[in-house]
Every structure is written in structure tokens, then in C-alpha cells.
């Protein structure tokens, strides 16, 4: 019987052998910025008022970066004080 490879690439996607099945080896982008108070508020706003946009951001792995950007924009800068 043929031995199955532990990893394979097909159509530009890497797959890992788990049991008898190949599962896509997906990795989320690294994001270390905190989303803060304003990011959390905006996340709840998106969930309630714009669920399609919220799901689009989740599925494209951009939600955390988007919320971190919103939080940074909402923070008052030290120049305004």
C-alpha cells in the first residue's frame, strides 16, 4: 500500500495529514496590538448593525488589525492636550 506524505501542496495551499485526511495548514497573520476599549465597542457595533461586514472581516482574518486601527484612531493624541 502507498505511504501517505505528511505534507503536500496543491493549488498553492499546504495540507497536513491528520489521521487519514489532509487538512489545510492555515495560519493567521501575527497581530500584537491591543484592540482596547474603542476597538471592543466598534466590534460590538459591527456585530449588531453590520453583521455582513463583521463576518467578512473575520473570514479574511483582518478583524483584529481593523479593530486595532480603529482603537489607535480613536485615542486622543498627546498633541491635542
Secondary structure, 3 states (H helix, E strand, C coil): CCCCCCEEEECCEEEEEECCEEEECCCCCCCCCCCHHHHHHHHHHHHHHCHHHHHHHHHCCCHHHHHHHHHHHHCCCCCCC
